[in-house]
C-alpha cells in the first residue's frame, strides 16, 4: 500500500515540474522554402498553406524559420493585403417635371441637374409593401425625342411571402439629363385582413352566418425617385482572402425542429465565410454558423455568425445571396443551421469556404537555404524585432520577393515531445477519475490500518 500511495503521489507531482525541467521544444513537420536563384540578400515572403494551418496552434506560436545551419531566423507574421477596385452606388435627387396618368398607369417626367453625374439607375422610395409594378424607362437630351432605355423593368415587394424586394432599376450607360418612367398597374386590389360578417335571425335565433372577404383597392404611392450613380474607387486596401477546400460536409434534416444541419470539417484555415451551393430557387432562409465547445464529455455549440441566404429569380430579375460571414476562426469543425420553418428543405450540393491569408516575411541572405518548421504543443510565441527592421526597409521601397513552400515532411529531429503523453493523461477524465479512486482507496486503507492499530494498543496507551 505504501508503494501504491507513492506511485500516485509521483504521478501527481510529475505534472507540476517546473518549466526548466521540461524537455526542449521540438517541431513535428518541416517544409523547404523555394526562393529561386537568390543572387543577393532580399526581403522574402511566403504564404502559409493548409498544411501549416492544420498543424499549428492558434496565433501560430509553433512556427519557426531556420537557415542551413538550423539557426533560428527572425520573421514577421502578417495578414496579407491586396488593392482592389471597389464600386459603390450613390444616390442624388431628381426634379419631377410632370406626372400624367391614364389606363391604370402613370408617366413621370424627371430631370437631373447639369452638374449632377450621369444616372445609371433609379430607386423608387415607397412605404408600400406587397406589390409588383412594371416599369419602362426612356431617356432624352431635349425632352422632345425619347429613346427607350429599359423595356421590361420590374419593382416589387414580396414581404408577405418572404424577405425579398427590389426597388431599383438599372439603366445602360447613357448621357441623358431627362427621363420618363412609365409605371403600370398603379392601382391594384389586395385582400383585406378584415372580413364582413352577415348574420340572419329568425324567431330570435341565428339561422345563418355568412363571412365575406373584403377587397381593398390601393393606389401605388411613391415618396420620391432617386437617381443612382456608380462610383469606382481604385486601389482600395483590403484584407486578402482565398478559397479553402472543405475536407467533408454532410447535410441532415432535423424534421422535429424544422432545420437543415450541415456539418463541415476543415483543416483549421483562418475562415471568415461559408457560401452554400444549391440548385434550389426562390427562397429566403435564416442561417446560423456554429462551432463546438467541449465541456468535459459534453459538446455544446456556440454561434459565431448569422444571416439570411436567398436565391430569387423572376422574369428578368435575379437575386442571389448565399454567403454567411463571421469573425475569423480557426476551428476544425463547424456547422450551419438552416431554419426552414414550414418550407421544404433546400437541396444542398456543397459548401464553399473562404478566409484570410497569412504570410511570413523575413530578411534572407544571399544564396542561403531556409526551411520552415512547425507543429508543437510546447512552443511559445517568439519575440523578434523583425517588424521594426522590415518596416524601415519597406519605407525605402524594398518590396518582398515571393517564395514557395515545398511539400510537407516529418522533421527527422522530432522524435516526439516526451511530456505530451503525460499531459494527455492529465487531460483524460477517465485517467483522472482512476487516480482519484486510487487516492481514496489508499487513504481509506491507511485509516483502517490506523484504527486496527489503536485497538491492539494497551488501554493506557490507547487513551493517552
C-alpha positions in Angstrom: 0.0 0.0 0.0 2.9 2.4 0.6 4.1 1.6 -2.9 0.7 2.4 -4.3 0.5 5.7 -2.4 4.0 6.7 -3.5 3.1 5.9 -7.1 0.0 8.1 -7.0 2.0 11.0 -5.5 4.7 10.6 -8.1 2.2 10.9 -10.9 0.5 13.9 -9.4 3.8 15.7 -8.7 5.1 14.9 -12.1 2.7 17.3 -13.7 3.9 20.1 -11.5 7.5 20.0 -12.7 8.9 23.5 -13.3 9.3 24.7 -16.9 13.1 24.3 -16.7 12.8 20.6 -16.2 10.7 20.1 -19.3 12.4 18.8 -22.5 13.4 21.0 -25.4 10.8 22.2 -27.9 10.6 20.0 -30.9 8.7 20.6 -34.2 6.9 17.8 -35.9 6.9 19.0 -39.5 9.1 20.9 -41.9 9.0 22.4 -45.4 11.8 23.5 -47.7 11.5 27.1 -48.9 12.0 27.7 -52.6 13.2 31.3 -53.2 14.8 30.8 -56.7 18.4 31.7 -57.6 18.7 34.3 -54.7 21.7 36.2 -56.2 21.5 38.9 -53.4 20.1 39.5 -50.0 16.4 40.3 -50.1 13.2 40.5 -48.2 11.4 37.2 -48.7 7.7 36.5 -48.1 5.8 33.2 -48.3 2.2 32.4 -47.8 1.1 29.8 -45.2 -0.8 26.8 -46.7 -3.4 24.3 -45.4 -0.6 22.0 -44.1 0.7 24.7 -41.8 -2.7 25.8 -40.7 -3.7 22.3 -39.8 -0.6 21.6 -37.7 -0.1 24.9 -35.9 -1.9 26.2 -32.9 -3.9 29.4 -32.5 -1.9 32.6 -33.1 0.9 30.4 -34.6 3.3 30.2 -31.6 4.8 27.0 -33.1 6.2 28.4 -36.3 9.9 28.9 -37.0 12.2 29.7 -39.9 15.7 28.1 -39.9 18.7 28.6 -42.1 21.1 26.0 -43.5 22.9 25.7 -40.1 19.5 25.2 -38.4 19.8 28.6 -36.7 16.6 30.5 -36.0 15.8 33.4 -38.3 13.6 36.3 -37.0 10.4 36.9 -39.0 7.2 38.8 -39.0 3.8 37.1 -39.4 1.2 39.4 -41.0 -2.2 39.2 -42.7 -1.8 39.6 -46.4 -3.5 42.5 -48.1 -4.4 43.5 -51.7 -5.6 46.5 -53.6 -8.9 46.2 -55.3 -11.3 48.2 -57.5 -14.3 48.9 -55.4 -17.7 50.1 -56.7 -20.3 51.8 -54.7 -23.7 53.2 -55.7 -24.5 56.8 -54.7 -27.9 58.4 -54.9 -28.8 62.0 -55.7 -32.1 64.0 -56.1 -34.2 64.4 -59.2 -36.6 67.1 -60.3 -40.2 66.0 -61.2 -41.1 68.0 -64.3 -44.6 66.5 -64.8 -46.8 63.5 -63.9 -49.5 62.1 -66.2 -52.0 59.3 -65.5 -54.2 57.1 -67.7 -55.2 53.4 -68.3 -54.2 52.5 -64.7 -50.6 53.8 -65.3 -48.6 56.9 -64.6 -45.9 58.6 -66.6 -43.3 60.6 -64.6 -41.1 63.1 -66.3 -37.8 63.5 -64.4 -34.8 65.8 -64.9 -31.3 65.7 -63.3 -29.1 68.8 -62.9 -26.4 69.7 -65.4 -23.7 69.4 -62.7 -25.0 66.0 -61.4 -23.3 62.8 -62.6 -25.0 60.7 -65.2 -27.7 58.3 -64.0 -27.2 54.6 -64.4 -30.3 53.7 -62.4 -33.2 54.9 -60.4 -34.6 54.0 -56.9 -38.3 54.3 -56.2 -38.8 55.0 -52.5 -42.2 53.9 -51.2 -43.6 52.8 -47.9 -46.0 50.4 -49.6 -45.5 46.6 -49.2 -46.7 43.6 -51.1 -46.8 44.9 -54.7 -45.4 44.3 -58.2 -45.1 47.1 -60.8 -43.8 47.0 -64.4 -41.7 50.0 -65.4 -40.4 51.3 -68.7 -37.7 54.0 -68.8 -37.0 56.4 -71.7 -34.2 59.0 -72.0 -33.9 62.3 -73.9 -31.4 65.1 -74.4 -34.0 67.8 -75.2 -37.3 66.5 -73.7 -38.8 66.0 -77.1 -37.2 62.9 -78.7 -37.2 59.9 -76.4 -35.0 56.8 -76.6 -36.0 53.6 -74.8 -33.5 52.5 -72.1 -35.4 49.8 -70.2 -38.4 47.9 -71.7 -39.1 45.3 -69.0 -38.1 46.7 -65.7 -39.9 45.5 -62.6 -40.0 46.7 -59.0 -41.7 44.6 -56.3 -42.0 43.7 -52.6 -43.0 40.2 -51.6 -42.6 40.6 -47.9 -45.9 38.9 -47.4 -44.3 35.7 -48.5 -40.5 36.2 -47.9 -37.9 38.9 -47.2 -37.4 39.7 -50.9 -37.8 43.1 -52.6 -36.4 45.2 -55.3 -37.0 49.0 -55.7 -34.1 49.8 -58.1 -34.0 50.0 -61.9 -30.7 49.5 -63.7 -30.0 51.5 -66.9 -27.4 51.1 -69.6 -24.7 53.7 -69.9 -26.1 57.0 -71.1 -25.6 60.8 -71.1 -29.3 61.8 -70.9 -30.5 64.5 -68.5 -34.2 63.9 -68.9 -36.1 60.7 -68.3 -39.6 59.3 -68.5 -40.7 56.5 -66.2 -43.9 54.6 -67.3 -45.2 52.7 -64.3 -48.1 50.3 -64.9 -50.8 48.8 -62.7 -50.6 51.7 -60.2 -54.0 50.7 -58.7 -54.4 47.1 -57.5 -56.6 45.0 -55.3 -55.5 43.5 -52.1 -57.3 41.1 -49.8 -58.1 42.9 -46.5 -57.2 41.3 -43.2 -60.8 42.1 -42.1 -63.9 40.2 -43.1 -67.5 41.2 -43.4 -69.8 39.1 -41.2 -73.6 38.8 -42.1 -76.0 37.0 -39.7 -79.7 36.1 -40.3 -82.0 35.7 -37.4 -85.5 34.1 -37.3 -87.5 33.8 -34.1 -84.8 35.4 -32.1 -82.3 32.7 -33.1 -79.4 32.9 -35.5 -80.3 30.9 -38.6 -77.4 31.7 -41.0 -74.0 33.3 -40.8 -72.0 34.5 -43.8 -68.4 35.7 -44.0 -67.2 37.8 -46.9 -63.7 38.7 -47.8 -63.1 42.4 -48.1 -61.1 43.7 -51.0 -59.1 46.9 -50.8 -58.2 49.0 -53.8 -54.7 50.5 -53.4 -53.0 53.3 -55.3 -49.3 53.0 -55.6 -47.8 55.9 -53.8 -44.2 57.0 -54.5 -42.5 59.1 -51.8 -39.6 60.1 -54.2 -37.5 58.9 -57.1 -33.7 59.0 -56.6 -31.1 58.8 -59.4 -28.2 56.4 -58.9 -24.6 56.7 -60.0 -21.9 54.1 -59.6 -18.6 55.4 -58.3 -15.4 53.3 -58.9 -12.6 53.7 -56.4 -9.2 52.4 -57.4 -6.6 50.7 -55.2 -8.7 50.2 -52.1 -6.7 48.4 -49.4 -8.5 45.2 -48.2 -7.5 42.1 -46.4 -6.6 39.4 -49.0 -8.9 36.4 -48.9 -8.6 33.0 -50.5 -10.9 30.0 -51.0 -10.0 26.9 -48.9 -11.0 23.3 -49.6 -13.7 21.6 -47.4 -12.5 18.2 -46.0 -16.0 16.9 -45.6 -19.6 18.2 -45.4 -22.8 16.4 -44.6 -26.4 17.8 -44.7 -29.0 16.2 -42.5 -32.7 17.1 -42.0 -34.0 17.8 -38.5 -37.7 17.5 -39.1 -38.7 17.9 -35.4 -37.0 21.4 -35.3 -37.7 22.2 -38.9 -34.0 22.7 -39.6 -31.3 21.5 -42.1 -28.0 21.0 -40.3 -24.8 21.0 -42.4 -21.7 19.5 -40.7 -18.4 20.8 -42.0 -14.8 19.6 -41.4 -11.8 21.8 -42.4 -8.0 21.9 -41.8 -8.2 24.9 -39.4 -7.6 27.6 -42.0 -8.5 31.2 -40.9 -12.0 31.2 -42.3 -14.4 34.2 -42.5 -17.3 32.9 -44.5 -19.2 30.0 -46.0 -21.2 30.0 -49.2 -23.9 27.5 -49.9 -24.1 25.7 -53.2 -27.7 24.8 -54.0 -29.8 24.4 -57.2 -32.9 25.4 -55.2 -34.6 28.7 -56.2 -37.0 31.3 -54.8 -36.2 31.0 -51.1 -35.1 33.2 -48.2 -33.9 31.4 -45.0 -32.3 32.4 -41.8 -29.0 30.6 -41.1 -26.6 30.3 -38.2 -22.9 29.3 -38.2 -21.7 27.5 -35.0 -18.6 25.9 -33.6 -18.3 23.2 -31.0 -17.4 24.0 -27.4 -16.3 20.9 -25.5 -17.1 20.8 -21.8 -15.7 17.6 -20.4 -17.6 14.8 -22.1 -20.3 17.1 -23.4 -20.2 19.2 -26.6 -22.2 22.4 -26.9 -22.5 24.7 -29.9 -21.6 28.4 -29.9 -23.0 30.8 -32.5 -20.3 32.8 -34.3 -22.3 34.2 -37.2 -25.8 34.5 -38.6 -27.6 35.9 -41.7 -30.1 35.3 -44.4 -29.4 33.3 -47.5 -31.7 33.8 -50.5 -32.0 33.0 -54.2 -34.7 34.6 -56.3 -35.4 34.5 -60.0 -38.4 36.1 -61.6 -38.5 37.1 -65.3 -35.5 39.4 -65.9 -34.8 39.9 -62.2 -32.1 37.8 -60.5 -31.0 38.0 -56.9 -28.6 35.6 -55.1 -27.2 35.9 -51.6 -25.8 32.6 -50.4 -22.9 33.8 -48.3 -22.7 33.9 -44.5 -19.9 35.8 -42.9 -18.4 35.6 -39.4 -15.3 36.8 -37.5 -12.1 34.9 -38.3 -12.0 31.4 -36.8 -9.5 28.5 -37.0 -11.7 25.6 -36.0 -11.7 22.0 -37.3 -15.4 21.6 -37.1 -18.3 23.9 -38.0 -22.0 23.5 -38.6 -24.5 25.6 -40.5 -28.1 25.5 -39.2 -30.7 26.5 -41.8 -34.1 27.4 -40.3 -36.7 26.1 -42.8 -39.8 26.9 -40.8 -42.7 25.3 -42.7 -40.9 25.5 -46.1 -39.5 22.4 -47.9 -35.8 21.8 -47.2 -33.2 23.2 -49.6 -31.2 20.9 -51.8 -27.6 21.4 -50.6 -25.0 20.4 -53.2 -21.9 21.7 -51.4 -20.3 24.4 -49.3 -17.5 26.8 -50.3 -15.2 28.2 -47.6 -13.3 31.5 -47.8 -10.9 33.1 -45.3 -7.9 35.4 -44.7 -4.4 34.8 -46.0 -1.3 35.0 -43.7 2.3 35.3 -44.8 5.7 35.2 -43.2 8.2 38.0 -44.1 11.9 37.9 -43.2 15.4 39.0 -44.3 17.2 36.4 -46.4 20.9 36.3 -47.1 22.5 35.7 -50.5 22.5 32.1 -51.6 21.2 30.9 -48.3 18.7 28.0 -47.9 15.9 28.1 -45.5 13.4 25.7 -44.0 10.1 26.2 -42.1 9.4 24.1 -39.0 6.0 24.0 -37.3 3.7 21.9 -35.2 4.5 21.8 -31.4 2.4 21.6 -28.2 5.2 23.2 -26.2 6.4 26.1 -28.3 5.7 29.7 -27.2 5.4 32.7 -29.4 8.8 34.1 -30.3 9.6 37.8 -29.7 11.5 39.3 -32.7 12.4 42.8 -33.7 11.9 41.9 -37.3 8.8 44.0 -37.6 10.7 47.2 -36.9 13.5 46.4 -39.3 11.2 45.4 -42.1 9.1 48.5 -41.7 12.1 50.7 -42.1 13.3 48.8 -45.2 9.8 48.9 -46.8 9.8 52.7 -46.3 12.7 52.7 -48.7 10.6 50.8 -51.2 12.2 47.4 -50.8 9.3 45.0 -51.6 9.2 41.3 -50.6 10.2 38.6 -53.1 7.6 35.8 -53.2 8.8 32.3 -52.2 7.0 29.0 -52.2 6.7 26.3 -49.6 7.7 22.8 -50.6 5.9 19.5 -49.7 5.4 18.7 -46.0 7.8 16.1 -44.5 8.4 14.8 -41.0 11.1 16.6 -39.1 13.8 13.9 -38.5 14.8 15.6 -35.3 11.3 15.5 -33.8 11.2 12.1 -32.1 8.1 13.1 -30.1 7.6 15.5 -27.2 8.2 13.3 -24.1 5.9 15.1 -21.8 2.9 15.1 -24.2 1.9 11.6 -23.1 1.7 12.7 -19.5 -0.2 15.8 -20.4 -2.6 13.8 -22.5 -3.2 11.6 -19.5 -4.0 14.6 -17.2 -6.4 15.8 -19.8 -8.2 12.4 -19.8 -11.2 12.3 -17.5 -11.0 8.6 -17.1 -7.4 8.7 -16.0 -8.0 11.5 -13.5 -11.0 9.5 -12.2 -8.8 6.5 -11.7 -6.2 8.5 -9.9 -8.8 9.9 -7.5 -10.2 6.5 -6.8 -6.7 5.1 -6.0 -6.1 8.0 -3.7 -9.4 7.4 -1.9 -8.6 3.7 -1.6 -5.1 4.5 -0.3 -6.5 7.0 2.3 -9.3 4.6 3.4 -6.8 1.7 3.8 -4.5 3.9 5.9 -7.4 4.9 8.2 -8.4 1.3 8.5 -4.9 0.2 9.4 -4.6 3.1 11.9 -7.9 2.0 13.6 -6.8 -1.6 13.9 -3.5 -0.4 15.4 -5.4 1.6 18.1 -7.4 -1.5 19.0 -4.2 -3.5 19.6 -2.7 -0.9 21.9 -3.0 -1.4 25.8 -5.8 0.6 27.4 -3.4 3.1 28.9 -1.6 3.8 25.6 -4.8 3.9 23.6 -6.4 6.5 26.0 -3.3 8.7 26.3 
